Amino acid sequence: MRKIDWKGLVDNVGRTLRRKSPEILTGVGIGGMITTTILAVRATPEALRRIEAKKRKERHKKLTVIQTVQATWLCYIPAGVTGTVSVACLVGASVVNGRRNAALATAYSLAENTLRDYRSKVVETIGEKKEEAILDAIDRDRIERNPPPPNGDMPMTEGAVAPVLCMDAMFGRYFYSDVETLKRAMNKLNWQMNNGCEPYISLNEFYMEIGLSTVDVGDDLGWRNDRGLIDLRFSSQLVNGHMPCLVMSHNNPPEYGYSEA
């Protein structure tokens, strides 16, 4: 009979609990709030009976707030305990998520700085033309790994004069537009950053400007005028060797914390 590795099992369970702790705490908190409501509702009839008994004992038609609390507080102890635990769980989930988001932001910033340094050194070592050739090869691989949908049901940028198939390299989404329309959107948003009320633009604002749907992280990433404006890069590729496709990427990618001075 194979011996069970209890230590390894406990370690795996512990790692899973730590990894899923925000979800677990949130679930417990929500369940506790529901339980609190149920317990409070169930305690109300007994509380009303105690209030009436207190009125008869004190020979008053109406009790003061203090007298009402004295008569009923024991009825609501279970609801109070579950409510307190629920709030603590929800606060704990928020704290854990905050720490993880801070760690992710730090990791993203480090990776972004490393990538910028690496790219500048690549250009310095092999030259801009060879770097462009490498980036074009990467775009070809992107299309091969993620070809456009066969049904051709993709959004189109409003105002495009000669729309062609385009690919958003950042999220692999296909749409129809043209270079001039995309550059016009870029210039408009850059002008807003330099001359508008806010010195920054989010990634989702850029997507909405070119007619694409927003993404989950689109409000967390963006550009700020003192850190570099939107700078689109275009690469002409072929899908299946015959269909032209314009790959849109960023020479200055959106960064995390763009709205912070």
C-alpha positions in Angstrom: 0.0 0.0 0.0 1.3 3.4 -1.0 2.1 5.7 1.9 0.3 9.0 1.9 2.5 12.1 2.0 0.6 14.0 4.6 3.1 16.7 4.9 3.0 17.4 1.1 -0.8 17.3 1.2 -0.9 19.8 4.0 1.6 22.0 2.2 -0.4 21.9 -1.0 -3.7 22.7 0.8 -1.9 25.6 2.6 -0.6 27.1 -0.6 -4.0 26.8 -2.2 -5.7 28.5 0.7 -3.1 31.4 0.6 -3.5 31.8 -3.1 -7.3 31.8 -2.9 -7.6 33.7 0.4 -9.2 36.9 -1.1 -11.9 34.8 -2.8 -12.5 32.7 0.3 -12.7 35.7 2.6 -15.0 37.5 0.2 -17.3 34.4 0.0 -17.3 34.0 3.8 -18.0 37.7 4.2 -21.0 37.7 1.8 -22.3 34.5 3.4 -21.9 36.0 6.8 -23.9 39.1 5.8 -26.7 37.0 4.6 -26.6 35.0 7.8 -26.6 38.2 9.8 -29.7 39.4 8.1 -31.5 36.0 8.7 -30.5 36.0 12.4 -31.6 39.6 12.9 -35.0 38.9 11.3 -35.5 35.7 13.4 -34.5 37.6 16.6 -37.0 40.4 16.0 -40.2 38.6 17.3 -38.5 37.7 20.6 -37.2 41.3 20.8 -40.7 42.7 20.4 -42.0 40.3 23.1 -39.2 41.5 25.5 -40.1 45.2 24.7 -43.7 44.6 25.6 -42.7 42.8 28.8 -40.4 45.7 29.7 -43.3 48.2 29.2 -45.5 46.2 31.5 -42.8 46.0 34.1 -41.9 49.7 33.9 -45.6 50.7 33.5 -44.7 52.8 30.5 -46.5 53.0 27.1 -43.2 53.9 25.4 -39.6 52.9 26.3 -36.6 55.1 26.0 -33.8 54.2 23.7 -31.7 52.9 26.6 -34.5 50.8 28.0 -35.2 49.3 24.5 -31.5 48.4 24.2 -31.5 46.9 27.7 -34.5 44.8 26.8 -33.4 43.5 23.5 -29.6 43.4 23.1 -29.3 39.8 24.1 -31.5 38.8 21.2 -29.1 40.3 18.6 -25.8 38.9 19.9 -25.6 36.1 17.3 -26.4 38.6 14.5 -23.8 41.0 15.9 -21.1 38.4 16.1 -21.7 37.1 12.5 -21.9 40.7 11.2 -18.6 41.6 12.9 -16.9 38.5 11.5 -18.3 39.2 8.0 -17.0 42.8 8.0 -13.6 41.5 9.2 -13.5 39.0 6.3 -14.4 41.6 3.7 -11.8 44.0 5.1 -9.2 41.2 5.1 -9.9 40.3 1.5 -9.5 44.0 0.5 -6.2 44.2 2.3 -4.8 41.0 0.7 -5.9 42.3 -2.8 -4.3 45.6 -2.1 -1.0 44.0 -1.2 -1.1 41.8 -4.3 -1.9 44.7 -6.6 1.0 46.7 -5.1 3.3 43.7 -5.7 2.0 43.3 -9.3 2.5 47.0 -10.0 6.1 46.8 -8.7 6.8 43.7 -10.8 5.3 45.3 -13.9 7.4 48.5 -13.4 10.5 46.4 -13.1 9.7 44.3 -16.2 8.9 47.5 -18.1 12.2 49.2 -17.2 14.1 46.0 -18.0 12.4 45.8 -21.4 13.1 49.4 -22.3 16.8 49.0 -21.3 17.0 45.7 -23.3 15.4 47.3 -26.4 17.6 50.3 -26.4 20.7 48.1 -26.1 19.4 45.9 -29.0 19.0 49.0 -31.2 22.4 50.2 -30.2 24.0 46.8 -30.9 22.4 45.7 -34.2 20.9 49.0 -35.5 17.4 50.2 -36.2 16.9 48.3 -39.5 17.7 44.9 -38.0 15.5 45.7 -35.0 12.6 46.5 -37.4 13.2 43.2 -39.1 13.0 41.3 -35.8 9.8 43.1 -34.8 8.2 42.3 -38.2 9.1 38.6 -37.6 7.5 38.8 -34.2 4.3 40.2 -35.8 4.3 37.4 -38.3 4.5 34.9 -35.5 1.6 36.6 -33.7 -0.7 36.2 -36.8 0.3 32.6 -37.2 -0.4 31.8 -33.6 -3.6 33.8 -33.6 -5.2 33.9 -37.1 -8.3 36.1 -37.7 -11.8 34.5 -37.2 -13.0 32.6 -40.3 -16.5 34.3 -40.2 -14.9 37.8 -40.7 -17.3 39.3 -38.1 -15.0 42.1 -36.8 -15.5 45.7 -35.8 -14.7 48.6 -38.1 -13.2 52.0 -37.2 -15.7 54.8 -38.0 -14.5 57.1 -40.7 -12.0 54.7 -42.3 -11.6 55.6 -46.0 -9.9 52.4 -47.2 -10.3 49.9 -44.4 -8.1 46.8 -44.3 -7.8 44.0 -41.9 -5.9 45.1 -38.7 -4.6 43.3 -35.6 -4.1 44.9 -32.2 -0.8 43.3 -31.2 -1.3 43.9 -27.5 -4.4 41.8 -27.2 -4.6 39.9 -30.5 -7.9 41.4 -31.6 -8.8 41.9 -35.2 -10.7 44.8 -36.7 -11.0 46.9 -39.9 -9.4 50.3 -40.2 -6.6 52.1 -42.1 -3.3 53.8 -41.1 -4.6 57.4 -41.5 -7.6 56.8 -39.3 -5.5 55.2 -36.6 -2.9 58.0 -36.8 -5.7 60.6 -36.6 -7.0 59.0 -33.4 -3.4 58.9 -32.0 -2.9 62.6 -32.8 -6.2 63.6 -31.3 -5.5 61.9 -28.0 -1.9 63.2 -27.9 -3.3 66.7 -28.4 -5.7 66.2 -25.5 -2.9 65.2 -23.3 -0.8 68.2 -24.2 -3.7 70.8 -24.2 -6.6 69.3 -22.4 -7.7 69.2 -18.7 -5.9 66.0 -17.9 -2.3 65.2 -18.9 -3.0 61.4 -19.3 -5.1 59.1 -21.5 -6.0 55.5 -20.6 -5.6 52.5 -22.9 -9.4 52.1 -22.9 -9.9 55.7 -24.1 -7.6 54.9 -27.0 -9.6 51.7 -27.8 -12.9 53.6 -27.7 -11.4 56.3 -30.0 -10.6 53.7 -32.7 -13.9 51.9 -32.2 -12.8 48.8 -30.2 -14.4 47.5 -27.0 -12.6 48.1 -23.7 -10.5 45.6 -21.9 -10.4 44.7 -18.2 -6.9 46.2 -17.6 -7.5 49.1 -20.0 -8.2 51.6 -17.2 -5.0 50.6 -15.3 -2.7 51.2 -18.3 -2.2 54.4 -20.2 0.1 57.3 -21.2 1.1 60.5 -19.6 2.5 63.5 -21.5 5.6 63.8 -19.4 6.4 60.1 -19.8 5.9 59.8 -23.6 2.9 60.2 -25.9 1.1 57.5 -27.8 3.4 56.3 -30.6 1.9 53.7 -32.9 3.9 51.3 -34.9 2.6 49.6 -38.0 3.7 46.4 -39.7 2.3 45.0 -43.0 1.9 41.3 -42.9 0.0 38.6 -44.9 -2.6 36.2 -43.4 -2.3 32.7 -45.0 0.2 34.1 -47.4 -2.3 36.2 -49.4 -4.6 38.4 -47.2 -3.0 41.8 -46.2 -3.1 42.6 -42.5 -1.9 45.7 -40.7 -0.4 44.9 -37.3 -0.7 47.8 -34.8 1.6 47.9 -31.9 3.2 50.6 -29.7 6.7 52.1 -29.8 5.8 53.6 -26.4 3.6 51.0 -24.7 1.0 52.1 -22.1 2.3 51.9 -18.5 0.9 51.1 -15.1 0.3 54.1 -12.8 0.1 56.6 -15.7 -2.3 58.8 -13.9 0.0 59.4 -10.9 2.2 62.5 -11.0 
